[in-house]
Protein backbone atom coordinates (compact mmCIF):
# COMPACT_ATOMS: atom_id res chain seq x y z
CA UNK A 1 0.00 0.00 0.00
CA UNK A 2 1.02 3.58 -0.56
CA UNK A 3 3.71 5.04 1.63
CA UNK A 4 4.16 2.17 4.06
CA UNK A 5 7.95 2.30 4.01
CA UNK A 6 9.88 4.48 6.42
CA UNK A 7 10.98 7.73 4.85
CA UNK A 8 13.08 10.49 6.27
CA UNK A 9 11.31 13.83 6.12
CA UNK A 10 13.48 16.82 5.27
CA UNK A 11 12.21 20.23 6.36
CA UNK A 12 14.60 21.76 3.84
CA UNK A 13 12.14 20.84 1.08
CA UNK A 14 9.42 23.10 2.49
CA UNK A 15 10.41 26.47 0.97
CA UNK A 16 10.44 25.09 -2.56
CA UNK A 17 6.85 23.89 -2.24
CA UNK A 18 5.19 27.14 -1.14
CA UNK A 19 3.82 27.83 -4.61
CA UNK A 20 2.09 24.43 -4.61
CA UNK A 21 0.18 24.93 -1.39
CA UNK A 22 -3.31 26.26 -1.99
CA UNK A 23 -5.29 27.71 0.90
CA UNK A 24 -8.57 26.06 -0.01
CA UNK A 25 -8.89 22.53 1.43
CA UNK A 26 -10.38 21.05 -1.73
CA UNK A 27 -7.57 22.49 -3.83
CA UNK A 28 -5.09 21.24 -1.23
CA UNK A 29 -6.52 17.73 -1.40
CA UNK A 30 -6.35 17.80 -5.20
CA UNK A 31 -2.71 18.90 -5.05
CA UNK A 32 -1.92 16.04 -2.68
CA UNK A 33 -3.76 13.51 -4.85
CA UNK A 34 -1.85 14.72 -7.92
CA UNK A 35 1.43 14.26 -6.07
CA UNK A 36 0.40 10.88 -4.67
CA UNK A 37 -0.66 9.48 -8.04
CA UNK A 38 2.96 9.76 -9.20
CA UNK A 39 3.81 7.28 -6.43
CA UNK A 40 0.71 5.08 -6.34
CA UNK A 41 -1.46 4.77 -9.47
CA UNK A 42 -4.51 3.18 -7.78
CA UNK A 43 -6.95 5.91 -6.76
CA UNK A 44 -8.63 3.66 -4.19
CA UNK A 45 -5.29 3.20 -2.40
CA UNK A 46 -4.61 6.93 -2.48
CA UNK A 47 -8.02 7.71 -0.97
CA UNK A 48 -7.51 5.10 1.75
CA UNK A 49 -4.04 6.48 2.50
CA UNK A 50 -5.27 10.09 2.53
CA UNK A 51 -8.10 9.36 4.95
CA UNK A 52 -6.83 6.52 7.12
CA UNK A 53 -3.04 6.14 7.21
CA UNK A 54 -1.16 8.06 9.90
CA UNK A 55 2.09 9.58 8.66
CA UNK A 56 4.59 8.88 11.40
CA UNK A 57 6.95 11.63 10.26
CA UNK A 58 4.15 14.20 10.53
CA UNK A 59 2.95 13.66 14.09
CA UNK A 60 1.20 10.40 13.12
CA UNK A 61 -1.67 12.31 11.58
CA UNK A 62 -3.41 11.41 8.34
CA UNK A 63 -2.94 13.53 5.24
CA UNK A 64 -6.58 14.59 5.56
CA UNK A 65 -6.07 15.76 9.15
CA UNK A 66 -2.91 17.61 8.15
CA UNK A 67 -4.74 19.42 5.33
CA UNK A 68 -7.50 20.37 7.76
CA UNK A 69 -4.83 21.74 10.10
CA UNK A 70 -3.34 23.87 7.32
CA UNK A 71 -0.24 21.70 6.89
CA UNK A 72 -0.57 20.92 3.18
CA UNK A 73 2.97 22.06 2.43
CA UNK A 74 4.33 19.44 4.80
CA UNK A 75 2.31 16.65 3.17
CA UNK A 76 3.47 17.74 -0.27
CA UNK A 77 7.08 17.84 0.95
CA UNK A 78 6.66 14.35 2.41
CA UNK A 79 5.36 13.04 -0.92
CA UNK A 80 8.15 14.80 -2.80
CA UNK A 81 10.68 13.11 -0.53
CA UNK A 82 9.20 9.71 -1.31
CA UNK A 83 9.05 10.42 -5.02
CA UNK A 84 12.67 11.54 -5.07
CA UNK A 85 13.80 8.39 -3.26
CA UNK A 86 11.90 6.19 -5.71
CA UNK A 87 13.70 7.76 -8.64
CA UNK A 88 17.18 7.18 -7.22
N, C-alpha and C positions, 0 to 999 in steps of 0.2 A: 504494500500500500504506500501511497505517497508520503514521502518525508519521514519514514520510520528510522532511518539511520541517524546516528549522532553527527551533528554538524556544528562546527565552531562558528559562532556569530561574531562578526567584526563590526564594531561601531563605526569604524573608519568609512564604511560604505554609505553611511547615512547622508552626508552632504550631497553626494552625487545623485541621490534619488528624490530630492525635494521637488523637482519639476514633475515627478510622476505621482505625487500624493494629492489627490483631490480632496476637498473638504467634505463633499457630499458622501454619505455612507454607501449609497448605491453605486456611485462612480468609483468609490474606493474598492468595493467588492468586485466590481468588473475589472479594475486594474489588477487586483490580486488573482482573479481567475485567469486573466490573460497571461500573467507571469507563471502561474501554476501549470497551465496547459503545456508550457514548454518543457516541463519536467514530467508530468503525468498526463497522457492523452485522454484517459477515461473521465468524462465529466462527472459520472456518479462517484468516482473515487475522490475527485476534487471537492465536490459538495460535502461528502462525508468528512473529509479532512478539515475543510473550512469550518464546519459546524461542530465537530465532535472531538478532534484530536488536539490535545494540549501540546503546545510547543514549549518544550522544556527550557530552551534558551531564552524564551520570552515570558518568564514568570509562570510557566506551565498554564498559560491561557490559550484558548482557541483563537484562530485567526479572526473569527467572527467577533469574539469578545474584545480582541485588540482593536479591530476597526471601530467598534462601538465606543472604545475608550480613546479614540483619536490617535491610535498608534499605527496607522497604515504604513507609514514610512518604514517602521521597523519590520513589519511583515514582508514588505517588498524587498528590503535589504536581506532578510533571512532567505527568501526565495532566490534572490540573485546569488547569494553565497552558495546555495545548493547547485544552482545552474552552472556556476563557474567551476565548481569541483567536478561536476559530471563531464565537463568538456575536457578537463585535463587528463 
